[in-house]
Amino acid sequence: MEPYTRLSPGCQYSSSSWPIFIRNSTSFILSSREGWGWRCRLTCGAAYVWCWCWRAWRAWACPCPSPCVLIPNSDQLERLSAAVELLRDAPLIDGHNDLPWNIRKFMHNKLHSFNFTAELQQLRPWSRSSWSHTDLPRLRRGMVGAQFWVSYVPCEAQRLNAVQLTIEQIDLIKRLIEQYPEDLRLATSADEVEAAFREGRIASLIGVEGGHAIQNSLGVLRALRDLGVRYLTLTHTCSTPWAECARASEDDPEDPNSPRGLTHFGRTVVREMNRLGLLVDLSHVSQATMREALEVSRAPVIFSHSSVYAICRNPRNVPDDILERVALNGGVVMVSFYTHFLTCSETATVSDVVDHINHVRKVAGVQHVGIGADFDGVNKLPAGLEDVSRYPHLFAELMSDPSWTIEDLKKLAGQNLLRVMRDVEKVREVMSQQGVAPHEWEVPPSQLPAPNNCSYKFTKRGVCQCDRVATAKITRTGREAAVVSWWRGAVGEARRTAGGQSKRGEIIVCEVIMAASRLAVSHPPQHLGLARVAGSVKF
């Protein structure tokens, strides 16, 4: 019978029976290509190997000299070797790693105290934390070709110093890359990712997790892009004034202080991200936000670290109708390894991750699935995928399924995300050629939560408010009716000159009104003229 396993050196039968692998005293399984199962027992130094065959235990002479050891499941070892070879040929790109926030927590962003080349699982405080899974040695063993490092700040920083903390985390990521130039390289495009991979370095990209990081400002969004950021997650675990985050349950009543889906400003954020070439990340958002973002976006979207709602009904996961829309949009869902997203419990296995990957492949297609483990951002991981060194084991498990081809596995590893990045870059180029200008919309004050005392207040005086202020000034002076009559005439002329009620015209009118009121208070009406009033204002 032809064996499915490879021979271990010096350990084989000279007869027509099958060979075995040896490592220690244990039970193990041998499987043939014909589907035969062999349950065997071996004791170190024993003269016989006992195997269950034809409904009975049978003994064969031990083929190896003492001390004999058993290597269980040699087929897994072959697939693991093949997985490593695959990831040498195609970059593995992980969509989400929270190491930068752990460096802030443990090292206060002081890199002189941080040794990224060390085995951190052996060093305090990292060894004592269930949230720590990443260092350079393990990244290399895990065959990681590119990593999105995340600039995350807590929701508690919203309307406080979220922008400052976000920029400090971006600065940390860049300093970390610069400190290890032989291992890491900053990448801002698909071409740069592939160039770093060819050089044998880990392409390091930057994502920002949570729309609260832009503090309701498109200007901040543009600045983050200039700093090297390449995706923004629209929300974290808190809604912003313009985007709704995932609720504890989609059946929960709506939060009266949260928008439903995206507001007009939220849709503008998505359009501006398309214009800038930023990936729109829909992990953490509500299903309503997912649907509206997919409707608005001209470019493919991503889910940087989410799993499948049909398998685990966690609101952070992606329902099937959204998976279908992602396929139409051309985006990619990057499967998370967090057990609560995989099994809705504290435990999971590699097979559970495979189930989620296969479901995305089934519903959306193999072109729309990727990996976003969320290492260093969660504290419960599947058995067998405990840290960043274990990616090859996931691919070895997938290789046991003959429906996965080598080309499909390369798409899962990173080619799908590279395609999305290039498509997003193409949309940016098209919008630039079309002359699409930067969006300048602002969140209306009525949509901002109160109190909001941590921001400088810019008073934008509209015409009506200026009318009230100016009238009050003139009335307080006790000027005669002729002055008030002249002043009102000047205001009317200013409105006609400025072009009605347009935004720019309104600002000009306001300036003319205030200038006219100052002159009316300090000068007699016979010495005033509209020309003098208009001359005091720059149109």
Secondary structure, DSSP 8 states (H G I E B T S, - for coil): --BSS--BTTB--SSSS------SSEEEEEEBTT--EEEEEE-TT-SEEEEEETTEEEEEE--S-SS------HHHHHHHHHHHHHHHHS-EEEEEE-HHHHHHHHHTT-GGG--TTS-GGGSTTGGG-TT----HHHHHHTTEEEEEEEEE--GGGTTTTHHHHHHHHHHHHHHHHHH-TTTEEE--SHHHHHHHHHTT-EEEEEEEE-GGGGTT-HHHHHHHHHTTEEEEES-SSS-BTTB-B--S-TTS---TTS-SSB-HHHHHHHHHHHHHT-EEE-TTB-HHHHHHHHHH-SS-EEEEEE-BTTTS--TTSB-HHHHHHHHHHT-EEEE---HHHHTSSS--BHHHHHHHHHHHHHHT-GGGEEE---BTS-S---BT--SGGGHHHHHHHHHTSTT--HHHHHIIIIIHHHHHHHHHHHHHHHHHHTT---------GGGS-S--TTS-------HHHHHHHHHHHHHHHT--HHHHHHHHHHHHHHHHHHTTT-HHHHHHHHHHHHHHHHHHHHS-GGG--HHHHHHTS--
